[in-house]
Amino acid sequence: MPRRKELSEDLRSRIVDLHEAGKGYKSISKSLDVHVSMVRQTVYKWRKFSTVATLPRRGRPVKMTARAQRRMLNEIKKNPRVSAKDLQKSLAHANIFVDTSTIRKTLNKNGVHGRTPQRKPLLSKKNIAAHLKFAKEHLDVPQHHWQNILWTDETKMESFGKNTQHYVWRKKGTAHQHQNLIPSVKHGGGSIMVWGCFAASGPGRIVVIDGKMNSRVYQDILHENVRPSVRQLKLCRGWVMQQDNDPKHTSNSTKEWLQQNKIRLLEWPSQSPDLNP
């Protein structure tokens, strides 16, 4: 919050004179056009120190002025990934020399904190349009429809590897705004590949995949695990399987296998979140 402008000594003296003349705080405030809290503070200071002069301040003067704070906030609004070091250099160009710890504390006081940005799939305009179309088409689908879907996917379990941390300056409630996100792509490395499935009634089978996975391996996994999982989870007749648009899932041989085995699929837009449903 910016510091209030100080009253002149002459104005403070007039406040004290009116107070000694028996005027109340509200009356003085109205006649001198000064906020009542400033009137009260001036009288309190006069009673305590017997003076209306400006007293020496305790501690070091504040370097981070309101103008410097606005400058920093504007910079992180334009680029949330700017570092405290970069902000320090920017302020130095304006002859404001402060430590990076002061910069962090000042940003924190303004409700801005360094956070690891959320990751999301990198979506094209075509992907976004397809997602919106899917959402509108399924907006009023009854609950029992979703309870009769077998959700499937593969994932890699990371057991080693270097994960670089990133930070952005943001305010509370802005984690998913575009400028605070880092685009991600699927399958960024790992050591163990697994296939699994679940439904509203619980988890189905999970399979560890040995070696490289291709359409043939994928079809074998479906053959050995889909229908047993459907029976285990007690899905009703007319159940539907969901899978993403991985090339192994959409190859001609896999499409033919699914048709031969009479497995119905839920249409699934590309680059949909893995947190399905």
N, C-alpha and C positions, 0 to 999 in steps of 0.2 A: 504494500500500500504506500503511495507517495507521501512524503512528509508534508505536513501543513505549513503554509507560509507563516512566519513569525509575525506577531504584532509589534508595531513600533513602540519605543519606550514612552512616547507622548500619549499614545492610545492607551497603554497600560496604566499610565498615571491618571488619565481621565476616568478609567474604570474604577480605580481605587478611590478617587475623589467622590464619585457618585455613590460608591458603596458606603463610604464614611458619612455621606449625607443621608443615609438611610434607605437608599434605593435597593430594590431586590434584583436578583440575577436576571430575571426575565425582562424587567423594566430597563435595565442597563443594556441588555442584549438588543432590545428593540430600538432604543434611542441611538445607540452607536453602530447598529448593523453589524454586530459581532455575535458569533454563535455562543449560545449560553454556556457550553462546556468550556470555551476559551475564557469567558468571564469568570467562571468558577475557578478555573486553573490559575488565572492571574491573581485573584483574591487569595487563594490558598498559598501561592508563592510569596505574596507580600506579607501575609501573616507569619509565615515560617521564617523568611529570611530578612524581613523588614526592608525590602528593596524590590523595585520593578526592573532593575537592570538585568541584562543578559549575563548569566553566570557562566563560568568556565565549564566546558563539557568534560565528562569523564570518558577515558578511553580514546582510541584512535579514530579519527574521522572516517566515515564510511566512504569507500572508494567506488562501490557499485551503485552509481546514481540511478535514478528512475529512468533516465535516458539510456544508460548502458544496459539496463534490464530489458527495455523495449527493443533495443538493438539485438540482443541475444535471442529473445523470444521470436522476433521476426526471422532471424536466421534459421532457427530450428524448425519454424513453420515451413520455410521454403525447402529445407533439407534436414529431415529428422535424423539422418545418419551422421551428421557432422559431429566430430569428437570434441571433447572439452579442450584439447590442445589447439584445435583449429579455431574454436571460439576465443581462446586466449590470444592467438595471433591476430584475429580480427579486431579484438578490443584494443590491442597494442597499437594498431594503425590509427585508432582514435585517441591515442595517448592515455589509455586506461590500462594500467598494469596491475593485474590481479593473478592470484594463484588459481590453478585448476580446481582446487578444493573449494575455493570461494565461488567459482562458477557453478559447481555441482550443487552447493548449498543454496545458492540463489535460485537456481532452476527448481530445486525441490520446494522452496518456499512459494514458488509460483505454480505449484501443482504439477510440475513436469519431472519425470523420473526416467532414468536409464533402464530400459527393458529389452530382453531378447525378443526380436520381432517374430510374429507368428508366420508360419510357412503355409503357402497355398499353391495349388496347381496353377501353372501359367496358362491362362485361358485366352483363346482367340475369340473374335466377335461371333464366329460360327458356333463355337462351344457355348458361349453365353446365351445365344438365341435358342440353341437346342435344350439347354438346361431350363430356360424359362418356359418353353413349350411343354416339356415333360412335367414341370410343376403345375402348370395350368390344367393339363389334361388329367392329372391325378389328384387335383385339389379336393374333390368331393368323393373320392373312392372310399367305400366303407372299410371299417377297421378289419373285418374278417378277411378281406382281400390281402392285406399286408401280413396277416397271421398265417397265410397259406403259401408263403414264398420261402424258398431255400436260398439263402444268400451265400455266395461263394467268392473266394479270392485266394491269391497267393501273396506271400510276402517274404522278404529276406530278413533274417534275424542278424543284427549287427553284433559281432563278438569282438571286433577290433576295428581300428581305423581312426583317422583324425577328423574330429568334428569341430570346425571353427565356430567360435561364438561371435555373434553380432549383436549390437545394441542400437536402439533408437531412442531419441528423446520424445516422450509422448505424455499426454494427460490421461487420467483415469477414464476408462470407457471408450478409448480410441484405438484399441489393439488391432481391430480388423479394418481400419481405414487403409485405403490403397497405399498411401505413402509410408505406412508403418509395417508393411509386409515384405517378405523376401520370396520371390517366385521359386518354386521347387519342381523338380521332375521326379518321376517314379523310379524305384529301384536304383538308389544311389550307392549300392555296394553292400556287401555283407558276406557271411560265410555259410549260412544254412537257409535253404529255401523250403518253405512249407506251404501246403494247400490245406484250406480248412473251410468249414461251412457252419451255418447256424440258422435258426429260425426264431420266431417270437417265443416258442416254447423252450428254447435252450440251445446249447452248442451241439453240433453234429460231429462227424469224424474229422480228424486232423492227420495229415500225411506228410512225412519228411521226404523230400524229393532228392534222390541221389543222381548226381551228374547233371547234364544239360537237359533242360525241359523243352520238348518240341510238341507238335500237334499230336503225335502218336502217344507220347507219354501222358499228355493231358487227357486224351480219350480213355486211356487205361485207368487213370485216377477216377474219372467220372464213372466208368463202368463198375469199379470195385467199391465206390464209396457213396454215390449219390442216392441210389434207391435204398440201401441199408440205412442211411441217415434220415431219409424221408419216413421210413417205417419207425425208426427210433424216436423221431420227433413227433410222430403221429399226425403228419399233415393229411389233410382231407383230399378226396378225389378232386382232380383239376388243379393240383399244386403246380407252381411255376418256379423255375430256377432263374436266379440272377447271376450274371457274370459280366465282367467289364469287356472292353473292346481290344484286349491284347491280341496281337496277330495270331497266336496259337488258338485263341478262342473263336476267331472269325475266319479261319482258313476254310477252304472249300471242303477239305476232308472232315474237319470238325463239324461243319454245318450238316454234311451228309450223315455223319454218325448220329448227331442229335435228332435228325429227322427219322432215321431208321429206328432209334430207340424211343421215339415219341416223347421227347422231353421238350416241353414248351418253355420259351425264354421270355423274361421280362425285358422289354426294350430299354436299353441303358445308354444315356448320352455319353459321349467321349469326355474324358478328363473329369468325371464325376468324383466326389470325395470318396476316399477309401472307408470312411466312417459310415458305411451303409448299414442299415437303411437310414 
